[in-house]
Amino acid sequence: RVDVPVGEIEKNMPADIVYAAYSAYKIKFKDVPADYSEVYVYGDPEKIRKRFPQSKNMPNLFVLSPLGKMTMANIFVDLWNMKEWYAQDFLEALKKKIV
């Protein structure tokens, strides 16, 4: 849990991470179809842990196994697998962009 807005979390990430899901969509399309409160990234958990201390509160930062680069297919699969209600808004917006 990082108790700052998602934009601040994204700005403070190490340079070698790859954004996933909502952040990847936002960065790729310079758009957000819905507000979101979680940040998903691919990267080294130890580097990220040094910047963002762990908390016992509800998580809002998720670090996935490293990935070389983010493709449209990765963004689609990430969004398709998200549990948050607004994932559907992002997924529908993405479908319109890739058709």
Salt bridges, closest charged atoms under 4 A:
ASP3 OD1 - ARG1 NE 3.12
GLU8 OE2 - LYS11 NZ 3.42
GLU10 OE1 - LYS26 NZ 2.66
ASP16 OD2 - LYS47 NZ 2.45
GLU46 OE2 - ARG49 NH1 2.58
GLU84 OE2 - LYS83 NZ 3.00
GLU92 OE2 - LYS95 NZ 3.29
